[in-house]
């Protein structure tokens, strides 16, 4: 079945409030939309008690079984006293609930600020908690969620962009050429790394998905959780030139390796995974362009300037993937 051109058209305030009533929660009518493009997330006031956060999953993106696997993983992490924001068990102990064609979950509201990844102590603290998450992630595989791989993130994304004719005609040859070079570079990086272990990941471990308090980090939004190499949850903590990233990675691993082993061969994948993310992100916007929220949020997407920047970005990645990996 093709996705609806307006997947959230029926997700009205009344629908949201009725969904919460269906799981015996009693909202007082206060609704605040939170920043989320893939799903729809709202902070909701209650007649009694603290505000709650309700998340409505994009129809057709994940199966119920795949969403439940993510929930079970985060509940397991929370049970082991890891600082993750897990869904609440409500009606009959369930965490995932159907309502008028949507699947939704309710989370406790958690505050915090974005972490400062330029601080060595913060990076080591992050490393410790990611190491603990990965130690649990290694215990069992996902069975209903896909793996992060070249085919789905790279080749399928390239093909979707080409089929959609998103690029101006004069930029198409350059983009096709550089994306092929980039994918070839990714393949070479994987060959150099050899056989690495896939585990259950957070999958999208950037600053926006971490809430920092005086007690340290809280990890939120495991929606992109999937099987993949450990470095996927580490490279997004790094920024700047090579020397800066080397220092940052050393700080992260100082904490990480207190709880989990890190295979240094995965350092060959750092720039390869960054490259796959860049290719995938452009295709993600294209795939969601029928959602009215996307043209508003990304008005520059189908402009020549946007694709010129993507071409330059991928050329830089081709060069970076030819360099020696970081050494720590």
N, C-alpha and C positions, 0 to 999 in steps of 0.2 A: 504494500500500500504506500502511495506517495505521501510525504508529509503535507499537512495542511499549509496553504500559503499564508495563513494567519493563525499559527498554532495556539495563541493565547487570546483569541478574540472573545471566547466565552468565559475567560477567567475574570469575571467582574468582581467588584467588592462583595456583592451578595454571595457569589459562588465561594469566595474565600472564607467568608464568615460561616457559611453553611457547612463547609468542609470541616472547620474546627468544631462546630456543634456536633457533627456526625461522630466525632471521637470523644464526645463528652467534655469538651472544653467550652468555656463561656466567654467569648470575646466581648469587649465593651464598645466595639465599633472603631477604635483607633487603628489605622493602618498606615504604615510607612514603608514604601518600596525601597529595598536596598539594592546596591549596585550589583547587578547580575544580568548577563546577556544570554547565557546558555539556558539557564532556568529562570524562574521567577521566584524571588525571595522577598518576604515581607516581615517586618516587625509588627507584632499585634499586641494591643493592650487587652488585658483580661479584667473581668469583673472583680476577681480576687487574685492576689498573688502577682508575681513579676510578669513582665512582658515576655512573650514567646516569639520565636522565629519559625515561620512556616515556609517550607520550600516545595514548590510545585515543579516537578521534573518535566523537561521538554518532551512532549509526546513523540514517541517513535525513536528516540535516541538510544535509550537503554531498555532492555527487557526488565520485567519485574525481578527476575532471578538475578540479573546483573546488579541491579540496585541493592537487592537484599544482601548480596555478597559484600558490597561496600559497607553496608550497615553492620553486618556481622563482624567485619574486620575492625571497624572503629569501636564497636562495643567491646570487643576482645581487648583492644588497646586500652580503653577506659577502665575496664575491669582490672587491668594490670597497673593501674594508676599512672598511665601516661597522659600527658596534658592534651587530649584531643576533645573536640566538641562532638559528641556522639548523639544520634537521634534518640528521642525518648520513646520508651515503650508505653503505649496507650491502650487502645481497645484490644482486649484479649491478649495483651502483651506484645502486640505487633508494633513495628516501627514504620512500616510502609502501608499506606492506606489509599484506596481508590475513591474518587468522587467525580462524577459527571465527566468521565473520560480522561481525568487526570490521575496521576499518582503523586502523593505528597507525603512529607514527613515533617515532624515538629521537633525543633531543637531548643535547648535552653539559650537564653540571650547571654552572650559573653562580651564584655568590653575589653578594651586594650588599644594599644597604639602599634604602628608599624615598627618593626625592629630596626636597629641601626647596624647594618651589615659591615660597616667600616670599623667596628669595634672588635678587638681580638677576643675579649671575654664573651661578647654576645655570640660570635661565631663558634667558639668552643662549646658554649651552652647549647646552641642549635645542633651542633654535631652530636652531643651526647643524646639528645632526645631523638634525633633522626636515627642514630645507631640503635636505640632501644626499639623504635618503630620497625626498623629493618630486621632486628633479631626476631621479632614476632612475625614479620612478613615472610621470613624464610621457612616458617613452620609448616605451611600448607600453601598450595597454589590456588589461584582463581580458576574456576571451571567455566564461568559464564561471561567473564570480561576478557577483552582481547589483550594482546601483548603490544608493547611499543616496538614497532619494527619498521624496516625500510619500506616494505610494501605498503602498509597502511598510512604511515605518516608522510612518506616521500613520493612513491610512485603513484599511488591512488590520488594524492593531492595534486600532483602535476597533471595527471590525466583529467581531473575534474576541472581545473582551471582552463586547460586547453579546449575541452568540450564546450565550455561556456562562452568562449570567445570574449574573455574579459579584457584582454590587452588591446591597445591600439595597434593597428596593422604594422606601423613602422617600428614598434618595439618588440613585436612577437618573435622575430628571429633571434634577437639578442637574449631575450628571456629563455627561450627554448634551449639555446646553446649553453647558457650559464647554469640552468637548472640541471642539464644533463651532466655538465662538469661537476656540479655540486654533488649529485647523487653518486657519480663515480667515485668522488672523494670519500663520501660516506662509506661506500662499499669497501674501499681500501682501508679505511680506519677500522672497520669491523674485522677485516682479515688480519690486520696487525694485532688487534686485541685478542684474537682467537676465541675459544669457547668460554664465554662468561656466564655466570649464574643469573637467571632471572628470578625475581622475588616480587611479592606484593609491595607496591610503592604508594606513596602519597600521589605522585605523578605530576603535580603542578606546584612545587614547593618554592614559590616566590614570596616576596615580602608581603604582598597583598593577602596571602592566605595564612599569615601568622599574626596573631594578636599578642602583643607584649605587655606584661604587667610586672609589678614588683616581684612576683613569684616566678617570672620567666615566661617562656613562650607557650601559647596555646595554638595548636594546629587546627585549622578549620577547612571545610570544603574538600572532601576526598572524592568529589564527583569525577575527577579524571584519574582516579586510582586504577592501575592496571599492572600487569606483569612487565618487568623490565630490569635493567641493570641498576645497581645501587647508585652509580654516578648520576643518574637522572635526577635524584632528589638532592644532589649536592651542587651541581654546576650552576644552578640559578642563584646560589648564594654568592657567586663570585662576579667581580666586575673590574674594569680597568685594564691596564697593560699587563703583560705577562708576569713581571716581577710582583705586582700587586696581587694578582690572582694566585701566584705561588704561595705568598704569605697567607692569604686568606684560606686557601685550601689546607695549608699546614695547621692553621688554627682549628678549622672544622674537624680535621681528622684527629687532632689531639683529643677532642671529646668523643668523636664517633668510635674510635678504636678502643675506648673503654668498655664498649658493649657489643661491638660487632667487628668482624674482620673486614678489611677493605682490600680487594684485589687490585694491585697497582696497574694491571693490564687494562683496566677499565679507563684509565686516563687517556688511552688512545681514542675513546669514544666521546670525550668532552665536547670538542668542536663539532663532531659528527652529529651529536644529539642537538646541539644548538642549531645546526643547519637544518635538520629535520623539523625542528619546531618552527623555524622561519618559513619553510615551504608549507607546512601544515597550517600555519596561522592565516596565510593569504587564502588558502582554499577554504578554511573555516568561515571566513567572512563571506566568501562567494556562496558557500553552501547555505548560509543563513540569510542571504540577501532578500529572500521573500518575506522574512520577518520584518514588520514595519519598524521595529526598534533599530535595525542595523543601518539602513540608509541615514537615519538621524544621527547615530553614534559614529559612523564612519563615512562621512560625506565625501571624503577624499579618495575612497577606495578605488573607484573606477576612473581615476584621472591618470593622465600621462605621468605626472610628477610622482605619484605613488609607485607606479611600476618602474620608473627610472631608479627610485631609491631601492626597490627590491633587487634590481639587477646589480647595483653597486654593492649592496649588502651581501649577495651571494658570491660575487667576485672576491670580496674580502674573506668570506668563509672558505672558498676554494684555496686561497693562499694559506690561511691558518691551518687547514687540515693537512697541508704538506709539511708543516713544521713538526719538530719533535714535540711530543706531549709534555705537559708540565711534569716536573720532577720533584717529588716530595719524599 
